[in-house]
Amino acid sequence: MKRVLVVDDAAFMRMAIKIILNGNGFEVIGEAENGAIAVKKYKELKPDIVTMDITMPEMTGLEALKEIREFDPEAKVIMVSSMGQGGIVRETIMFGAKSFIVKPFKNDHVIQTLNKILAV
């Protein structure tokens, strides 16, 4: 079972992603409500993959992505955000995100994206 860290400042969004993943062969091993906690939990839990919101208090998802990739250059992080503009997507990919999911999302798209990244 693939281990996932879910990062989003909105508790309802973390719960929604968790429900989708738990029902489709993934194990959510941790949650974080901001980037600083995400970096700490990544180092502690060493998940197989991370879903990461961009806009969060204290430390943004982009800042957390940079720190996680510095700690683990092989980290598989998928950005999940309502900000789907091309510039934002390009910037996250440039800093090492493996993919980008735009909110609101379809459940099957989330599962397909994670499976595709984990297969690489």
Number of C-alpha atoms within 10 A of each C-alpha: 10 15 18 26 24 26 29 27 20 13 12 10 16 20 14 11 19 21 14 16 21 13 10 13 12 19 17 20 16 19 22 21 20 23 28 18 15 26 22 15 18 23 12 10 13 17 21 19 22 27 26 31 30 25 18 18 13 12 17 18 28 23 16 22 26 17 18 22 17 12 13 13 11 11 20 24 26 25 23 25 22 13 15 14 10 8 10 15 18 14 12 22 17 10 14 21 23 21 18 22 22 17 13 10 13 11 14 10 12 20 17 11 16 23 14 12 14 13 7 7
